[in-house]
């Protein structure tokens, strides 16, 4: 074999191989990064991802919602129809598991600046204010900066072997669907199925899930160097304030509430020495906004079986949150579940 | 622009290559050289165009001074003597490096010693300044010594900016580079060089993105959690960094050598299986060889010359001083000074050992050398002395934890303080970490290095198949941002 043949074969093989996989990945578009509808009648379901943060962002970027529900995994636990009931159609839920306020506020800033939103419902979690909680590995500032180009995302989406594997799996999923004659399960249907699963959890299952969560949660979300000092959350409160100001400027109705957790988790904050910060969190929130506080000891949070685990409320109980916020008289909400806290309220929540 | 990026592999390098040889095929040799300069400056500016004026000023200044020195006629009266020109050029180059690289280090130490509060300048370190300044200092000194005759501005500019070696070396010497740029034979496509260049580049890419970046995760996590490391984690951390540094830097060098070879330019070898070394003298003959050559010629030799009467002890003192300077060249931190000092002392000790004709078993010599290198790299990587000491504490006094699966076999060790648990959790490692470390030992100690493989390379179905698999796997991994370690120096 000559050096010339070797060189040319090597070069053209590499170029052909990567042109081929880039074309497949572009067409199949497993992470919804590319805003096209090629073969959309055939490729209906995309269930394989490398980074939920990345896929969520691009899916959101390519939609034009009027209403946005933002928060951690907790907002992803609810029947999405409930939001339509109170906010109307065209409502998008962005549930970012384990996200901190920095990540949530960055996504919100992007949406506020680039989309025509009317309402934002923002679920606030205590752990999200932990200044020692890092951004998720899949989070990227370039991605949410509309003036920057996040080339890494496009490179991963086009050239990575993992993406090619996901593209092929996506194709297999869609071929199976085609032959089964079934319609693909959209996000709503998948969510409803998972909600149904949660509703059938036995008390033993819930106890077990809570026990496991109590083991890893402090290490993962409440581990701190400074979080035990009340002033440590000031920076994150400023980020919330920035969103409030931006919404005012853009005439967007922003509704905030604190997400409920089981009584055992409220106790855990005290045990870990975070009681003062927890108290300060709500006190400082009242200085910048009004909100509805569900993160208290009450008849709902006192019963562990109203939860899927320690911090995720059962979907049917969760829906009480929105009935309370939107003053729905057709739903019977326990009177001690959810306290409306007006801005500058002197009342300590 | 990084070598391990799609834009470099699929756009920049092919365009630079095809246009260069197209211009040469039309006998537009000046245009082809100008094209190489343009592509190199484009490559350099990709990170931050604000660095561009600095490198251009540095090139113009050094070229003007050296041209004057080359043409210097002792008989004609000039405003400046040749020696004064040399001094001006040295002050300029060292001053540039000192200002951008060491000013804040100097200020912080002055503040510490004199209890002052002089504000820091917080200057961004211009990319590659350490490398292009060194190369130009060598050119200036040799021009003064009368060792340079070439005076072609385009060749000089390519010598300084040639993109494969611009950012992190190998540190090239004008005497080996400028004749290559001037040679007409090098302006014709040479498929042997192209094939070998692709071969070397692919191996380098694999070393960087597959091996070095894997070790990087464990090394970074280990140094970030230095205070909590058990003994196994601390050793895994230091070894991960030792292997990361080698595969990262030698991978980069391979890519540089491979890319340059596509243009028929042969860059000098920079690594020769350094972890096979059986002494510190041997190690520095194998590790960052072009830096060792530079230290010897332009730091060690002038120090030696400055001694009126040279003795063995003075030569050893010169070695330690040269290595202290070389350490500081890596960065403005006492950690690098310690790293340089330790290596200098290591080499001096090795020389004394040889002088007094002590003998040592080769395996033991390798073991001591490797561990000494591994320990000095802890200083090289640590943010500060405290960090380094924490890693050492883990390595030598840390809790011994073994895999929980071994408990049933080794439970008799429990009374000795051995615990059975998840061994590598603090550095994000698993059993895979140990396997990688063992494989790294096998690769660095038992296999041929890239240079040796390239020498034996011949086009065959086997080499084509293996290289294609390596290259495809490596290129598909080039999807996240991962700079080379030596870009920081």
Interface residues (C-beta under 8 A of the other chain):
Chain A: X1 X2 X3 X4 X5 X6 X7 X9 X10 X11 X13 X14 X15 X17 X18 X21 X151 X152 X155 X156 X159 X160 X161 X162 X164
Chain B: X6 X7 X10 X191 X192 X194 X195 X198 X459 X460 X461 X463 X464 X467 X468 X471 X472 X473 X475 X476 X477 X478 X479 X480 X481
